[in-house]
């Protein structure tokens, strides 16, 4: 499994969201509150993953 696939795996993303919630992360540039994270990610997960994968070049490196 490629590193990007591991990063974008469901279990890794779930853990990352869990850690943000535990740390009571502050809103980012998008002004979203931690409480909004689950519903936003559920709704936009496929788009987010696609956008990240689209940034990869043909050799699998981020561009």
Secondary structure as UniProt FT lines:
FT   HELIX           3..7
FT   HELIX           10..22
FT   TURN            23..24
FT   TURN            29..30
FT   HELIX           34..36
FT   HELIX           37..54
FT   TURN            58..59
//
